[in-house]
Amino acid sequence: MASIFSRIISRELPGYIVAETDEFIAFLDVRPMVEGHTLCVPKREVDYYYDLTDAEISGLTLFSKRVARGLKQAISCRRIANGVLGLEVPHAHLHLVPVQQEGDFRFGKVTDVSEARMAELRDRIAAAIAEH
């Protein structure tokens, strides 16, 4: 069965997509740690991050760098933190989280964000990424 991320990639499920290439996609996490929490995902479904090929990890890192630059431009924050846990969804992904302090990046922490605000964030972040 396809992961929830594969279903977003195929547009079977909606997602707040902020950037996309032939190999990677970035969308807002619907259970964000903070506003703007974004997931960078390879389109090829691989469960474990370290099972990605070297080229995929390199490509995902460069894609994530571009997304992070746009994200930082769009969201007022000190840094963009990143991390890989890999237990939440069986599809490799990298978390990009706008942070002001260390406590902003904590797996299990969820901030409630309305659908209207998610759409607004998606549009602002996508526009900033397009500039990079």
Backbone hydrogen bonds, N-H to C=O, Kabsch-Sander energy under -0.5 kcal/mol:
donor,donor_aa,acceptor,acceptor_aa,energy
7,R,3,S,-1.9
8,I,4,I,-1.5
9,I,5,F,-2.8
10,S,6,S,-2.2
11,R,8,I,-1.3
12,E,7,R,-1.8
13,L,7,R,-2.1
17,I,15,G,-1.5
18,V,26,A,-2.8
19,A,26,A,-1.5
21,T,24,F,-3.0
25,I,41,V,-2.3
26,A,19,A,-2.8
27,F,39,L,-2.0
28,L,16,Y,-2.3
29,D,37,H,-2.8
37,H,34,V,-1.9
38,T,96,L,-2.8
39,L,27,F,-3.2
40,C,94,L,-2.6
41,V,25,I,-3.1
41,V,39,L,-0.5
43,K,23,E,-3.3
46,V,44,R,-0.7
51,D,48,Y,-2.5
52,L,49,Y,-1.7
57,I,53,T,-2.6
58,S,54,D,-2.6
59,G,55,A,-2.7
60,L,56,E,-2.9
61,T,57,I,-2.3
62,L,58,S,-2.3
63,F,59,G,-2.6
64,S,60,L,-2.7
65,K,61,T,-2.0
66,R,62,L,-1.8
67,V,63,F,-2.3
68,A,64,S,-3.1
69,R,65,K,-2.1
70,G,66,R,-1.8
71,L,67,V,-2.9
72,K,68,A,-2.6
73,Q,69,R,-1.6
74,A,70,G,-2.0
75,I,71,L,-2.3
77,C,75,I,-0.6
78,R,99,V,-1.9
79,R,99,V,-1.8
81,A,79,R,-0.6
81,A,97,V,-3.0
83,G,95,H,-1.5
91,H,89,V,-2.6
92,A,46,V,-3.9
94,L,40,C,-2.4
95,H,83,G,-2.9
96,L,38,T,-3.1
97,V,81,A,-2.9
99,V,79,R,-2.8
104,D,101,Q,-1.9
105,F,102,E,-1.6
106,R,104,D,-0.9
109,K,106,R,-2.2
111,T,32,P,-3.6
118,M,114,S,-2.5
119,A,115,E,-2.4
120,E,116,A,-2.1
121,L,117,R,-2.9
122,R,118,M,-2.9
123,D,119,A,-2.3
124,R,120,E,-2.3
125,I,121,L,-3.1
126,A,122,R,-2.8
127,A,123,D,-2.0
128,A,124,R,-1.9
129,I,125,I,-2.6
130,A,126,A,-2.2
131,E,127,A,-0.9
132,H,129,I,-1.8
